[in-house]
Amino acid sequence: TALRGALDRVSESRVRELTNEEFPWLRVLERAFQNDPFQVPAMRKDVLRALRIDWSKEKARPPETEPNALLDYLAELGIVSFRSDNRIDVGDLYLKGLHLRRKGGVARPKSARH
């Protein structure tokens, strides 16, 4: 839908803005999520697996690089949140920009699938 497309563009723009202005290490996180994708809400173990990044080769690093600590830091930034059932969610504002997808939703009409 037009709304979904607009939200996707805003998400990509927001992540690009944060990467360029405040958090250049988000670029590494984007690659990690692209290489080890998961759908949100996700099990903690799946997110932690994707956060196992070799930061030693990177110029830009987050203040926390250990996966559990990095996950907590992402929650402090408001990028992820913890659900009551212990799954991890990513806000729509960051979802597409981090190359992630949300489980469920409304199925696309058959005419829009081609």
Backbone hydrogen bonds, N-H to C=O, Kabsch-Sander energy under -0.5 kcal/mol:
donor,donor_aa,acceptor,acceptor_aa,energy
5,G,1,T,-2.2
6,A,2,A,-2.3
7,L,3,L,-2.5
8,D,4,R,-2.4
9,R,5,G,-2.1
10,V,6,A,-2.4
11,S,7,L,-2.5
12,E,8,D,-2.4
13,S,9,R,-2.3
14,R,10,V,-2.8
15,V,11,S,-2.5
16,R,12,E,-2.1
17,E,13,S,-2.6
18,L,14,R,-2.6
19,T,15,V,-2.5
20,N,16,R,-2.5
21,E,17,E,-2.2
22,E,18,L,-1.9
23,F,18,L,-3.6
26,L,23,F,-2.2
27,R,24,P,-1.4
28,V,25,W,-0.7
29,L,25,W,-1.6
30,E,26,L,-2.7
31,R,27,R,-1.9
32,A,28,V,-2.4
33,F,29,L,-2.6
34,Q,30,E,-2.2
35,N,31,R,-2.5
36,D,32,A,-1.9
40,V,101,R,-2.6
42,A,88,I,-2.7
46,D,43,M,-0.8
47,V,43,M,-1.6
48,L,44,R,-2.9
49,R,45,K,-1.9
50,A,46,D,-1.6
51,L,47,V,-1.5
52,R,49,R,-1.2
53,I,51,L,-1.9
55,W,53,I,-1.4
57,K,54,D,-0.9
58,E,55,W,-1.8
61,R,59,K,-0.5
70,L,66,E,-3.0
71,L,67,P,-2.4
72,D,68,N,-2.0
73,Y,69,A,-2.1
74,L,70,L,-2.6
75,A,71,L,-1.7
76,E,72,D,-2.1
77,L,73,Y,-2.0
78,G,74,L,-0.5
78,G,75,A,-0.9
79,I,74,L,-2.1
80,V,74,L,-1.1
81,S,89,D,-2.3
83,R,81,S,-0.5
83,R,87,R,-2.9
86,N,83,R,-1.8
88,I,42,A,-3.3
89,D,81,S,-2.8
91,G,79,I,-1.6
94,Y,91,G,-2.1
95,L,91,G,-1.3
96,K,92,D,-0.6
98,L,94,Y,-1.5
98,L,95,L,-0.6
99,H,96,K,-1.8
100,L,95,L,-2.4
101,R,38,F,-0.8
103,K,40,V,-3.0
112,A,109,P,-1.4
113,R,109,P,-0.6
113,R,110,K,-1.1
